[in-house]
Amino acid sequence: MINSLTLRQLNILSKVTYNEQPVNVKNCAKTYNVSTRTIYREIETINQYLNKFHLKVINNTGGLILKGNDEEIINLKLLIPCFNSALETNSKKKLILIELLQQKEPLKLQYFANKFRVSTSTISNYLKDIKSWFQDKNIDFISKPGVGIYIKADEKTIRHAIVDLLYKNCNTDELISVIKKNHLENSTLKLFNVIDYRTIYIVEKSLAKLERSIDYQIEDRLYVELSIHIALAIKRLINNEKINLNASIIKKLKNTKEYKIAEIIAKYIEDEINIIIPKEEIGYIAIQLQGVQLGSINLNLNEKYLHTITKEIILNAEYIFNINFSEDPILEKDLTMHLLYSLYRLKSGYKIRNPLIDDIKKEYGDTFNKCNLALDVLRKSLEIEINDDEIGYITMHFAASIERMKYKIKKFNVLLVCSSGIGVSRMLYEKLKNVQQLNIVANSSLLKIDEMIKKYDLDLIISSVPLKRNDIKVINVNPMFTENDVKTLEKELNIKISIKNKKEQPSSIKDSFEELNVLTHYGTQINLIVNNTFLTQISANVNTVDALIQSLLNEIIKNKFITVKQCVKIKKLLEDREKLGAIILPNKGFAIYHCTSNSIKEPLICIGKLKVPIKLINLMDKKEDVYTAFLMIAPRKNKESLDVIGDISSSIISEPYFIKNLNTSNTLEECKKLIKEVLFKKLYLKILQIVK
C-alpha cells in the first residue's frame, strides 16, 4: 500500500493532485535538488501505485497532470492525508531504529513518546516492527521494565545495519550530493545524525589527497560507498565504538597493498582530527578497499584475455540487444577498464555492494535483464556466479552506450502501412512527419508492400495493423501514435526521438466564451449544492457504518430529494466504495462518504452529527472516534457537479479550518456558509486564471 511510496514521491503526487495548473518538471526537480530524470523515475513508481485507482500522472503540455476518472481523483484527494500520516509513522520508526543503533545506554519509552509527541502505547506498537527489523539483522533487541530498550551486537554488525538503513532510505542523488558536494541540507543523513559535515569533508579530502600522492585512482561508482563506510567508522571511533578484528585477519591484511593504502588514509585523517586510528580500524578500511585497486599488473591479469573477454561480451550483447555496439568505441574502452576491477573481485570471491542497484533495476530493467544474459560468456569462462550488484555496474556501461547512440542523428526511410492505404496512414503521417529522424517515403496498403519494397530504399515499415515480415523491420503502432509508441520507436531504433514543435495558436474568442460558460455553470452548481445541503443529528443507537450511511440517506429522503428506491441503489454504491477503503481522516473525528450516481440529477450533501461517537477503522488500521459524517453524491454524467464535489474534497484537505469548523457547527446555516465560502474561493481562483 502506502509503503510503496517514499515521502518525496507522495509530495510530488500531492502537488500534481491538488494543483490547479500542470506541475513543471524542471521546477519540481529544482525543489528536490535532483535531476529531471529522477523526477520521471519517481513518476513511474507513482503510476504503478495509481493503477488500482485507474489514474495516471502524465506529462502534458505545460507539465505534469493527473489523468483519469473524476470520481477516482476525488477519492485520491481524500486519501492522501491518510498516506501522509502513515509515512510519518514509518519515519518515526526509522528514527527510533537509528537512535538505538547509535546509543550505548538504554532508552525509556517515555523518551521517544516525548520526542515524537505521541503516547507510550503508540511507541510500544512501533516496537513490534522495530524488533523484527533488528532480528533480521542478527541484532538482539532487549526491553527491560524499569530499565528501557537497547540493542546488543558486535560493532561490525551494527555498522552494516546503519549502512543498510542509509542505503534503503537515501536516494542515489542524495548520497552523491553529500559525498561530492558536502551538502547535508535536507539530507536523510542529517536527519539520521549518522555523519556530520566535517567528517564527510575530511574523508573526501583524504581520498583526494591519496589519489594525487600515489596515483591511486578510485572509480566514482565505488567512491560513494567507500566514503560512507570510512566516515561512519570515524564517527563510531570518536564515540569510542571500536571494531574488533581477529589477530590472524589483521596479520593477513598487513601483507596486502590495501592495508598499506589504508594506513596512508588513516594518517591523513589523523592529521586532520585529534584521533589515533588503531590497527583494527585500519584493517576495516583495508577490507573496504578490496577490489578497488587499478592496474593489470597488480591484478595479475592477462591483458590479451581481458580484451578478448570484453569483445566476447559485447558481441553477445549485440545479438541479444540487436544493436551494433561496435559503432560506439567508448563502450569497449570503458568496459575493459571496468572488467579490470570486476574480474579481480570475481576471481578472488570478493563481493562488493552496488548502492545504485535498486535504481538501476527500476530505470533500466530491460537493459539489466539483457546484460545478465550477455554475461553468460563470462560465467562460462570463469565458472562462477555473477550477482546482481556486478550485473548492475555492467548495465550502466551498456545503458550509457545506448544513450550515446540515440543522439546520433540518423534518418530512417519509412513506409506507412494500413489496411486501406489511406485514411489511417494519413493520420499517422501527420503525426510522424514531425519526427526528425523519420523520412516518410510513401503510404501503402497491405497488398502493395512487396511492390513498395522493390521501388524504394526502405529501412523499415511502420504499420497501424498487425504485420510481421522476415525481409524488413516492422514496427506496429497505434494510429493515434501515443506516448507508448514513441517509446517503442526509441527502443526498436535506438534513437532519441526529436519532435518538431508546433506553433501554438492564439486563443480564439470562441475559446474565451467557452471558459466563461464553464464559470457560469460552476456558479450555478455552487448554488445548487448549497441549497441541497442537509444536516441531521444521528441518534446514540447508530453504531455501525451501515446504520450511519442509512441515517444520512434518510435525511435526504425526508427532504424529498431521493426516493426509497433510489436510496437502495445509492447505498449499494456507497458500500462498494467503503470496501475499497474507508476515508476516516486521522485525528479529526471526521468520516467522508462519496459516490456518483445515475439516479440523481443534482449534487447532494448531508452532514451527520453523532450524539455518541462510533469507533471506525481508518486507512492506517487504527481505531478512530468519529463525531461527524460527511456525505457527498454527484450526478455521474454531470462534469460541473463532479468539479464542485472535487473542489469541496480538496478544501477538506487544503483548508485546515474547514473540517474544524464543520466539526463545531451545529446549525444547517453554519454548514452551508462554510461550504459556500470554500467554493467561492475556488471560483475566484478560476476567474483569475482566465483574466491573466
ABEGO torsion letter per residue (X at the ends): XAAABBAAAAAAAAAAAABABBBBAAAAAAAAGBBAAAAAAAAAAAAAAAAAAGBBBBBBBGEBBBBEBAAAAAAAAAAAAAAAAAAAAAAAAAAAAAAAAABABBBBAAAAAAAAGBBAAAAAAAAAAAAAAAAAAGBBBBBBBGAEBBBBBBAAAAAAAAAAAAAAABBAAAAAAAAAAGBABGBAAAAAGABBAAAAAAAAAAAAAAAAAAGBBBBAAAAAAAAAAAAAAAAAAAAGBBBBBBAAAAAAAAABAAAAAAAAAAAAAAAABBBBBBAAAAAAAAAAABGABBEAAAAGBBAAAAAAAAAAAAAAAAAAAGBBAAABAAAAAAAAAAAAAAAAAAAAGBBBBBAAAAAAAAAAAAAAAAAAAAAAAAAAAAGBBBBAAAAAAAAAAAAAAAAAAAABBBBBBBBBBBAAGBGAAAAAAAAAAABAABBBABBBBAAAAAAAAAABBBABBBBABBBBBAABBBBBBBAAGBAAAAAAAAAAAGBBBBBBBBBBBBBBAAAAAAAAAAAAAAAAAAAAAAAABBBBBBBAABABAAAAAAAAAAAAAAAGABBAAAAAAAAAAAAAAAAAEBBBBBGAGBBBBBBBBAABABBBBBBBBBABBBBBBBAAGBBBBBABBBBBBBBAABAAAAAAAAAAAAAAAABAAAAAAAAABABAAAAAAAAAAAAAAAAAAAAAAAAX
